Each structure stands twice: as C-alpha cells, then as structure tokens.
Amino acid sequence: MTVDERAARQVAEQARETRWQRPSFGKELFLGHFRIDLIHPHPSGTAEDRERGEAFLKKLREFTESHIDNTVIERDAQIPDDVLKGLKDLGAFGMKIKPEYGGVGLTQVYYNKALMLVGSASPALGAMLSAHQSIGVPQPIAMFGSPEQKAEFLPRCAKGEITAFLLTEPDVGSDPARLGTTATPDGDDYVLNGVKLWTTNGVVADLLVVMAQVPERGISAFVVEADAEGITVENRNAFMGLRGLENGVTRFHNVRVPKKNLIGKEGAGLKIALATLNTGRLSLPALCAGSAKWCLKIAREWGSARTQWGLPVGKHEAIAGKIAYIAATAYALEAVLDLSSELADAGKHDIRIEAALAKLYASEKAWLVADELVQIRGGRGYETAESQAARGERGIAAEQVLRDLRINRIFEGSTEIMHLLIAREAVDAHLSVAGDIIDPDADRQAKMKAAAKAGGFYAKWLPTLVVGKGQSPAAYTEFGPLAKHLRFVERSARKLARQTFYAMSRWQGKMERKQRFLSRIVDIGAELFAISAACVRAAQDQNPNSQQLADAFAKQARIRVDELFERLWKNTDDSDVLLAKQVMDGNYTWLEEGVIDASIPGRWIADATHRESTVANVHRPTPR
C-alpha cells in the first residue's frame, strides 16, 4: 500500500487529541510556564486505595518469591503454566479491572508497584502482564467499550484470559496510514484479512485487540477471539531479551468478527490506541524503575564485597561515580513514575505529555543504568547468572537485565517516535496560531488571518518569557536546599520556550524536518520534568536521604540540560544529513569491503499478502 508523506501526516494528525480540556504540567512547561502548583503538594490516593493495594502486593510478593524462578524462564524461554495459573488465581491479570467486573481494582500507582515487583523477578513476566492490561483488551474496553462489551469481556480478562494488542505489520510500524489489514463489513460481521507482526502475548492469547482498515471508514479497533476460524499464529518470534515473552506473527484469513465487537466507532481505531497509550505507557516506566532499583542493590552489595588495590571497588572514585549515578537516577525514575501515576489516578490533568515523557526518559535512563552495572561487575557483568552459579558464585543476571531493558527504547513508540510525538504536542500552541502561515496550500487571505491571530497570541505570550520566579533567590524556599534546582527549572523552561519560538520563526514549516533539534528540545523538557518530580517527591518524603538523592540527581541533570541547550545550535546535524545521503546513494560502499555478511538470506520484509496460511498454527492456550 503506497501512501505519500502528506497523507501519512494527515492520518496521524487526525488521530491526535487536539483539545486540552484539563491542565497539563508538561504542556505548560514547554510553553515556558513552570506550574509547580499542578504537581505540588504531591498528589496521593485515598487510604482505601492504599489498603487495597498493600494487601494485594503482600499476596503477590509471597507468590513471586515462592513460585517464580527467573533462571528457569530464561533457560526454557517460556513462562511455566503453573506460574501463569497461580497468577490468574491471584487476580494478577485483572489488577486494573474494577471489582464490579471481577478485578482487583488497583490504582495506577499500585498497578505499577505490582509490575515493578513481578518484573524484578522476571522481566518477561512483567512484560506479559503489562501488555495484557496496559494495551490489551482491558484498557481500551474500560475506556471506550459499550456496557455490553464491558460485561462480556472484562470478567474474562479478570479471570486470566490473556490478551494481546495487534497493530504492527511486516511493512507498517509507526506509519499506520499504510495499514494493510482490512475489516470488510458483511452482514452482521466484519471479515478480517491481513498479517500482524510482533504480537506480544499473541502466541498464548485468548482475546485480541486488532486494528484494521474498514474500507472508506478508516482504521478501526476490534475485539477478536484468538481461536476464531481463519486465525493462524505462524511463528513465535525470538529476541535478544525477554526470552519468556510469547510474541508471534498472526495471520487473518477471512476471519469473521461480529459487528458488536467493534470498539467505539468505525475509523476511531487510532484515537482509541493513542488514548489507551496515554496511561498504558506508564507500565514501561514501572518496569524500568524496578530494574534501576535492582541495579542499585547489586551495585551497592558488589561495590562493598569486591576489593581491589586495598579498597572495596565502590570506594574508588571511578566506580563511586557510577554508583552515585545509578542511585540518583533510580530515585528520579521512581519519582517521575509516581508523580505521573498519581496524576493519572486523580483524573484532573491531561497527562499525555507526562506519560510520554515518563516512557521516553525511563527507557533511556534505565538502559544506561544497566550498562553501568555491567561495567561495575566487569567480566561477571558479561557472564550469565547460570554460568556464575555453576562455578560457585552468586548468579547475578546483569547481562540479562541489559538485554531485557533494550526493548523498552522501542516498545510502544521508539525513542525517535516519542521525540516526535512529544515535540508535536510541545509546539501545538505555535502550530495552532500559525498553521495557515506555514501551510503551503493556504491562500493569501488565510495567511493574513493567521498572521493577525499569531500576532495577538505572541504579543501576550512572549512577555511572560522575560522574567520569572526563577530569578528571585527567595523563590520556592519551602523546598529548602532544593529550591535552587526549582529556580533553575523555572528559568530553563522560559529559555526552552524562547528557543522553540526562535526555531519556529527561523524554519517555520520546515521545522518538522529538524528532528534532531526537536529531540533535544524534548530531552530538555524531560530533564526538567524529572528534576521537578524528584524535588516534589523529596519535599513530600521529608527525609534527609531523599533530599540528598534529589539534590544529587538535580545536579547531574542540570549539567545535561546545559549541554543540550548548547547543542541546540552547535551541532553537526546538517553535515550528518549530507553524509547520510551520500552513504545511501552508495558513495561509500568501498568502506564496507573486507568483511563477511553472515546474515541469513531472505527478503528484507516478509510477504503480507492476504491469503490462507500454509504453516502450522503455533497458538498455545494456557491453563485457566
């Protein structure tokens, strides 16, 4: 399916939520307004929510400690049936589902704590539970399903029927306009045809959320029974990490789906997917924060146990710096996670930017934390846990955590896509007032009208970026020694907005192609959000140790912010693009000489032609 760039952008833009009906700390931050009042005092749930959550965590911890063996899952590349059965009986597959439908009814905060707990025992199992509840059937049905759909599907999910989300195709990733799977109306049914790739949980799923093109109506979302006639799981995919995750390739051939299984309206599929991900994305930061906390534990213990040159390695400055980075980052990742989750539970804020920033930031920083742990462990960091145990040492799976975490920079929106998604929201105010000015198809009258509108907006907005509380030494004194960091955030937010405005003025409609510039804008915003979250959390804790961790993190993050600001305008972006073009044109194939390409021969992209499957179905139902 061929779709030009303009059409692809239109599909993505139509799927966006264009209105801001509730306040957003992230949106205001990118506009240069440091609205600390939106996040401080730190929001928190009710006593009833905490009691329910703590009671479930206690049972989950007991089960996790006694029944989940990460070594077995990693070795066999499969989660044992008895573990899945036990988690189903415990209610772990219905953690976010309301009690009225048979679920546990955890808040987002306690759901994240549960994922953190299970994910630390087995990252693959954490990913399975996350995919089932964050993007699988429970979330979109809870948000957009009819009363009848909720009554039919949510109790099944709560009892442990595993679900999967099917959007990606062999030749379709972050460009859904080219979606090839079709859902053709036929009487009381739709007839599905197509191929879906990287269907997390798809090999063992009982229910599927499938995105498909309804002719002339657009991309739509459906609940599909995984054992329906015409569905074939053609392959279980294997990856560098998350070896126990059952991810597959699923083919649909003339699969009949009742019209009552349409979620929402025809053509609303992408809107449903994006809205689901607004909170669904918070599951990945939970798994990342959990990994960072585990890395801190191992770094601390190993740093004390291992001696070199007469000192524990943790007391040598080279290693001490790494341990300090791990500790400060682990604190900040949990602070970002908790703040975003509390905002989601409160329901008074639009958290699309906060959730996206949390996913982006946590996936990038947790990977760096794990890499530092591997380095601290040296050769043992590169060695598998089983190998260490076989020769009489404690089996520390540092290399596995590094492999397992790597996917989070790709899952549910790659880092590059997240940068563009957040950047689009960050410049939304500018595009809203200047759209026709930079639109090449707009006529002269439309451009003049837009110019007048933009003039009015900027006349009010730009003066707010000149001075602010961050310039006053007396600002934010209620935060004690952390006040200086919040003053830095306030000043930097205004500077970020000024730089964004200058870029819009300079590049106008071409700014969307300045992807590396936009990525740095977003990364600055992410660091400022993380500093804010860490300081607000420390203020809530009223704990000197929390204050020290928040202070250490803010100092590290401020250096990164200053570097990012400098690189906005001092970089090699233009020359890199030129070099890449020349590489793509074949000018440097001589540089590839002298090596052997040991790749397995085959097509770059698998055939996704609509046809009946010719291979055995590897779908594997699990015990209920």
N, C-alpha and C positions, 0 to 999 in steps of 0.2 A: 504494500500500500504506500503510494507516494503522497506526501504532504509537504507543501512548501513551508519555509520558515515563518512567514506571516500567519498562515493558517494554524500552525502549531502553537504560536504565541496566543492566538485568539482563544483556542481551546483551553489553554492553561489559565488565561485571564478570566474566562467565563466561569471557571471552577472556583476562583478565589471568592472569599467572603469580603465584599467591598465596603461593608458598613462597619463602623466602630461604635457600637451602641453602649459599650461598657468601657470603663477606664482601663488603660494598659500602661504599666510601668515601662515596658520595653519600648512601646511606641513613643512615649514622651521622652525617653532617654535619647532616642535617635533624633528627636526634634530639638534637643538641647535643653530640655526641661527635666531637672532631677527631682522627680516627685517622690521623695522619701516617705511622704505621708501615705503613699499607696502600699508600702511594704513594712512600715514601722508605726506602731508596735507590730511585731511579727505575728501574723495570723496563726491561730491554732484551733483545733477541732474541739468538740464537746467532750465532756467527761464520759458520756455514754459511748462515743466513738472510740475513745482510748481504752475503755474497759473491754469492749468487744474485740478490739484489735489486739490488745495484750493477751487476752485469753486464747485467741486463735494462734498467735505467734508461739505461745508456750507449747501447744499441741504440735505445731508444725516443727518446732525445734526438736522436740523429743523424737518425732518420726524421722526427721532429717539425720539426726545424729546416730540413730539406731538402724536405719534401713538404706540409706543412700551411700553407695561406695563409688566415688568418682573414678577410682582405678579400674573397676570392672566396666563402667560405662565407656571409659576411654579405650580400654583394650578391646571390648566387643563391638564398639561403635553402635551401641543400642542401649536404650533405657530398658531395664528388665520389666517384664509385665507385672511382677509383684509390686514393684515400686509405683508404677502407674496406678495399679488397683488400690494401693494404700492411699495415694494422694487423692484419688477420686472419692474414696470413702471418707477422707478427712474433709472434703469440700474444697480442696485447693484449686479445682477447675471452675469453681463458682465464687471465687473470692470477691469479685467486684459486683456480682449479681445480687440484686436486692433479696432480702429474706422472703418476701412475698412470692418469689419465683423459685424458692428453694436454695438460694445462695447464702453466702456468709454475710454479705453487705459491708465489706470493708471500705473505708475511705481510701482515696488515692494515696494518702500518706502511709497507711498501714499495708495497703497492697504493695507499695514499693518496698516496705520493710520486709514483707514476706518474700518478694522476689530476690531481694538482697541476700536473705538467709538461704534460700534454696539455691540461688545462683552461685553462692560461695562454696556450696557443697558439690554442685555440678553445674557448670556454666551451660551445658547443653539442656539440662532440665529447666533451668531458669529461662532460657530462650524459648523452650516449648510452651511453658506456662504463659510467658509474655505474649507470644504470637497468638495463642488461643484467646486470651482475654483482652488484649490491647488492640488488636486489629482483626481478630477472627469474628465469628458470629456475634458474641455477646455485646461488644461495644456498639457496632452500627445498629443492631436491633434495639438496644436500650435507648439509643439516641433518636433513631428515625423509624423504627418499626411500628406497625399498627398494633393496637391492643391484642388482636388475634395472633399476630406473629410473636409478640412477647409471650403470650400464654402458651404458644406451641413450642417455641424454640428455647427460651431461656431456661425452663426447668430441665430440659435435656442437657443443655450445656452445664448447668449447675451440678448435675449428677455425674458428669465426667465424659460426656460425648465430646471428643476432641474436634476442634475446628481449625480451619486454615483460611487464609486470605489470598486470592488469586487475581493478580493484576499483571505482573510482568510476563512478557512473551519473549521468544527467542530473538526477535528483532525489535522489541519495544521495551524500553526501560523507563526513563524519566520523561519520555515524549509520548504521552498517552493518545495524542491525536492520531497516531498511526496504529492504534489498537486493531488487531485483526480478528479477534474472536467475535462472533456475531450471535445475536439472540433474535431470531425471526419469529414474530407473532404467528401463531397457527391455532385458531380456535381458542380454547381455554388455556393454551400453553404457549411457551416460547420454546423454540428449538435452537439449542446451543451447538456451535461448531467452532473449533479452534484448539490452540495449544497454549498452555501456560507453563512457564519456566520458574524454577526456584520457589516451588510451592512449599514453604515452611509448614511442617506438620502434614503436608499433603499425602504422604505415604500411609499415615495411620489415621487420617481424619475421618470423622463420621459426617460432618457437615462442612460445607464450603461457602465462602462469600466469593462470588465470581463477578468480575467486571467484564461486560461485553457490549458491543455496539448494537443497539436496536436501530435498524435501517431508518434513516431520516429523522430519528429522535435523539440519537447521541448515546454516549456511554451510560450504561445503567448497571445497577447492582442487584444481585440475586442471591438468595439462599438456595443451595443445591445439595441434595442428598448425595453423599460421596459414593454410594453403591448403586447409583442410578444406572440403568442400561445405557451403554454407549460411552461410559467414562472409563478410561484406562490410565493407570499410573504406569508410564512406560519405563521410568528409570528412577532409581534412588541416587541422588547426587552425593558425591563425596567431596569434602572440603579440607583445607589446611587446619581448621579448628572446628570446634563444636561437633566432634565426631559422632556423638549420640543423637544429633538432631536429624529427624527423618524428613528430608527435603527432597522433592521429586519433580518430575516432568509429567504433567497431566494433559491428556488429550480428550477432547469432547467431540463425539461424532453423533450427530442427530439426537442429542440428549434432550428429552422433554422435561421442561420445568414448569410447574403450574404458575399461572399468572399471579396467584395470590402470594407467591414467593418473591415478587418484585419488592425491593426495599425502597420506600419513598416513591418518587415519580420516575417515569422514563426520562432519560437524559440527565438525571441528577447524580449519577454514579460518582463522578469525580468530586463533586461538592461533598458527598457523603464520605468519601475516602479521606479528603483533606480535613474535614471536621472531626472525623474519628481519630485522625493522627494528632490533632491538637493536644489531646490528653494522652492518647496512646503512645506518643513518643516518649513520655516520661518513664516508661518501663525501661528503656535502654539506659538512661542516666542512673536508674536504680541499680542495674546490673554493673554498670561502670563504677559507681561509687562503692559498691560492695567489693569489687575487685581491688580498688585502690586501698580500701581499709585492710584487706587481707595482705596486700603487698607491704603495707606499713608494718603489720605484725611480724611478717617474716624478716623484713629488713632490720627491725629492731632486735629480734632474737638472734639473727645471724650476725649482726653487727657487734653484738656482745660476745657471742660464742667463738667467733673466728679471730685468732690472734696472728698478727704479722708484725715483725720488727719490734716486738716487745709491747705492743698495744693492741687492744681489740680494734678490728678494722673500722668500726663505727666511730672511733675517736681520731682517725686520720682525716685531715681536712677534705681530701678528695672524696672520701665516702660520706663524711658528715654532711657535705653539701647535697649529696643525692638523697640522704635520709631526710634532711630538712625539706627538700623539695617534695618528696613523697608525702610527708606529714602535712605540710601546708596545703598541698593540692587535695589530699583526701578530705581534709576539713572543708575546703571550699566546695568540692563536688557534692558533698552531703548537704552543705548549706544551700547551694543552688537547687538541689533536688527537693529538699524540704520546703523551701520558700515557694517554688513553682507548684508543688503539690498542694500546699495549704491554700494557695490562691485558687487552684482548681477546685478544691473542696468547698471553699467559701462561695464560689459561683457568682461573685460580684465583679470579676475582672475578665477582660478578654485576654487570654493567655497564649494566643497563637505565637507571638514573638518570644515570650518567656519559655514556652515548651520547646520551640525550635532552637533557641539559644542553649537551653539545657542539654538537648540532644547533641548539638554540634560540639559544645565545649567539653562535655563529659567524655564523648567518644574520642576526641583528640587527646585530652589530657590523661585519661586512663591508660591509653596506649603508651604514652611517654613514661608514665609511672611504672608500668610493667617492664618496659625496656630498661629502665634504670635498675629495677630489681634484678633482672637477668645479669646486668653488668656487675652489680654488687656481689652476686653469688658466683661470678666468674665462670669457670668451667662447669660447675654444678648447675648454674643457671641454664646452660645449654643442654644439660643431660636430663633425660626423662626421670620422673619420680620412681617408676618401677626399676630402672637401672640403678638408681641410688640405693633403693631399698635392697636390691639383690646383692649388693656388696656391703651391706651392713650399716648404711646411713639412713637418716630420716629422709623419706621421699617427699621432696618439695617440688610441686608441679609448676615452677616458674615459667618454663618454656611453653607449657600448655596454656597458661593464662595469657601469655603474649599472643599465641596463635588464636585463642578463642576471642580475645578482645579485638583483633584486627577487623573482624566483620562489622563491628559497630560503626566504623567510619564509612560503611557502605549501606548497611541495613536502613530501611525506612527513610531513604534520602541520603545520598552520598554527601560527603563534606562539601564537594563542589556545588551540588544541587542545593544543599542547605544554605550555603553562602548566597546563592542567587535568590532563593525563596525569601530569606530574611531581608536581603537587600531590597527586594521589590516592596516589601512592607515598610522598610525604613524610609524609602523615598516616595511612599504613596502620597503624602501631602503635596510634594512637589509635582508629581505627575497629575494629581487631581486638579491643580490650578493651572498647570502649564501644558496639559495634554495636547490641545489643538495647536499650540505654538510650535511644538516639535513634531507634530503629525504631518508627514509629507503629503497626505491626501486631503488635509483640511484646506478649505478655501480661505481667501483673504479676509472675509468678514468674520469667519470663525476664529481666525488667528487674532484679529483685532479684539474680539470679545474676550478671548482667553488672556490676552495681554493685559487688558484692563482688570480682569479678575485676579491675575497674578500680582499686578501692582498693588492692589488692595491687601492681598494676603501678606506679601513681603514687607509692606510698609508697617504692618503691625508686628510681624514675627521677627524680623531682623534686629530691631532694637532690644529684644529680650535676650539676645545672644552676647550683648556687650559686657554687661556686668551681672554678678550674681552672688549668692551667699558664699560661694567658694573662695571669694576674695577677702572675706572677713575672718580674722583669726578667732572671733568669738562664735562662729557658726558651728552648729552640731556639737556643742560642748557636752550635751547629755551622753555622748558616746565616749567621753573621756579621752584616753590616748589614741583611740581610733578615729577621732574627729578629723584629724588631718587627712586621713585617707578619703573620707566622705567629701571633704572640701576639694580634694583632687578630682574625685568623680564628678562633682558639680562643674568644675572648671573644664574638665575634659569633655563632658557632654556638650557644653556650649561650643567648644573648639571643634568637636566632631561634626556638629550641625553646620558650623561655618564652612568647614572643609567640604561637606556634602553639597552645600549651596554653591560654593565656588565651582565644584566639578560639574554640577548641573548647568551652570551658566556657561562653562567652557565647552562642554561636549554636547549638551542638550540631548537630542535623540540618539546620539552615538554612545551615550553613557552606558547603555545596556551591554555594549560590547567590551567595556572596560572591566572585565570580570575580575581581574586580579586587584584592581583598585577597590572594587566593591567588596571583595573578600576581606581586604584589610579594614575597610570601614566596619564590616560586621564583626571582625575579630576584636576590634577596639571596643565595640559595644558589648561583646561577650565578656571581655575582661572587666569592664566597668560594672556589668551586671553581677559578675562573680564577686568583685570587691564589695559591692553593696550587700549582697546576700550574706557574705562572711561576717561583715561588721554588724549587720542586723541580728544575725544568729548569736554572735558573741554578746551583744547587748542583752538579748533575751536570757542567755545562759547565766549571766552574772558570775562567770567562772574565770579566775585569773588565767587558767590554762587555755581556755577558749580565746581569751583576749590575746594571748601570746601567739596562738596559731593564726588568728585572723590578722594580726599585725604582720606576722611573717609572710603570710600569703599576699597581703596587700602590697608589701614592699617588693616582692618578686613580680607581681602582676603589673605594678606601676612601671617597672623597667621595661616590660614587654610592651606596654601601651606607648611609652615614649618612642621605642624603636619602630612600632607600627606607624605612628604619626610621621616619623621621618621618612619611612619607606613609601608613604603615600605619593610623594613627589620625587623621591630619589630612589630609582629602581631601574631595572633592565627590561621592563615589560615590552617596550616597542622592539628592541633588538632581539628579544627572545621570540616574539611572534614572527619576526622576519626569518630568524634561524629555523624555527619550526616549519615555516612554509617551504624553505629550501630543502629541509630534510624530507618533507612529504612529497616534494617534487622529484625526489630521487638524486639530489645533487651530492649526497654523502653516502651512497651505498658502498663506496670503497672502504669506509670506516668499519663496515660490518664483515670485512674479509678476515680470514684467519681463524674462524670459529665454526663449530658444527651446530646446526639447529636440530636438536634431538626431539622436537615436537612430534607428537603422533599425527600422521596425516589425516586430513579431513576438511570439511567446509569450515569457514570462519563462523558462520551462523547456521544452525540446524534448520532443516526444512520444516516450515509451519503450515504447509498446505492443508486445507480442510480435506480430511479423508479418514477412512476407518483405520484403526490401529492394526499393526501387523506383528506386535510383540506381546509377550505375556504380561498380564496385569500383576504388578508387584504391590498393589494395595494390601495393607496388613491391618485388619481390625484389631483393636486391643481389648483386653478383658473389661467388662463393665461391672 
